[in-house]
Amino acid sequence: IINISSIVAKSGYKGTVAYTSAKSGLEGMTRSLSRELGRRNITVNAVAPGYMKTDLTKNMAPNKLKQIIRRTPLGRAGNIDDVVGLVEFLLKKEANFISGQTILVDGGLTS
């Protein structure tokens, strides 16, 4: 099981209290389900993207997006392909001992 969270679950963001609360709850659920389903050899993880070029961020003020990109060590907003590779890896047998984790894909923003 792979849940999609967000970096806001780690850092919060003004005006996103409901979204942040939901994503934080999802991460807690990921950890608990990992413990419950592990004995069945089912892994449960979450992927937490940073700021991505998506419908959710398309209406963000340009100056705010520039500020976020400036603070991101890799110097850009993410895109869907940045997340897909990690999801594909977590689905492979090579990842069968990774469970209960939230993995950030944020260009280093939260480092």
Backbone hydrogen bonds, N-H to C=O, Kabsch-Sander energy under -0.5 kcal/mol:
donor,donor_aa,acceptor,acceptor_aa,energy
3,N,1,I,-0.5
3,N,45,N,-3.0
5,S,3,N,-0.7
5,S,47,V,-3.1
7,I,49,P,-2.0
9,A,6,S,-1.6
10,K,7,I,-1.6
11,S,7,I,-2.1
12,G,8,V,-2.0
16,T,13,Y,-1.7
20,T,16,T,-3.5
21,S,17,V,-2.4
22,A,18,A,-2.3
23,K,19,Y,-2.4
24,S,20,T,-2.4
25,G,21,S,-2.3
26,L,22,A,-2.0
27,E,23,K,-1.8
28,G,24,S,-1.8
29,M,25,G,-2.5
30,T,26,L,-2.2
31,R,27,E,-1.9
32,S,28,G,-2.3
33,L,29,M,-3.1
34,S,30,T,-1.9
35,R,31,R,-1.5
36,E,32,S,-2.2
37,L,33,L,-3.1
38,G,34,S,-1.3
40,R,37,L,-1.6
41,N,38,G,-2.4
42,I,37,L,-1.6
43,T,41,N,-0.5
45,N,1,I,-2.5
46,A,101,Q,-2.9
47,V,3,N,-2.7
48,A,103,I,-3.1
50,G,105,V,-2.5
52,M,50,G,-0.5
53,K,78,G,-2.1
54,T,52,M,-1.5
57,T,54,T,-0.7
58,K,54,T,-1.0
60,M,57,T,-1.7
64,K,61,A,-0.8
65,L,61,A,-2.2
66,K,62,P,-2.4
67,Q,63,N,-1.8
68,I,64,K,-2.2
69,I,65,L,-2.6
70,R,66,K,-2.4
71,R,67,Q,-1.6
72,T,68,I,-0.9
72,T,69,I,-0.7
74,L,107,G,-1.6
75,G,72,T,-2.5
78,G,51,Y,-3.0
82,D,79,N,-1.5
83,V,79,N,-0.6
83,V,80,I,-1.5
84,V,80,I,-2.1
85,G,81,D,-1.3
87,V,83,V,-2.2
88,E,84,V,-2.9
89,F,85,G,-2.1
90,L,86,L,-2.5
91,L,87,V,-1.1
91,L,88,E,-0.5
92,K,89,F,-1.8
95,A,92,K,-1.6
96,N,93,K,-1.9
98,I,95,A,-1.8
99,S,97,F,-0.6
100,G,44,V,-3.7
103,I,46,A,-2.7
103,I,101,Q,-0.5
104,L,102,T,-0.5
105,V,48,A,-2.3
109,L,106,D,-1.7
111,S,108,G,-1.6
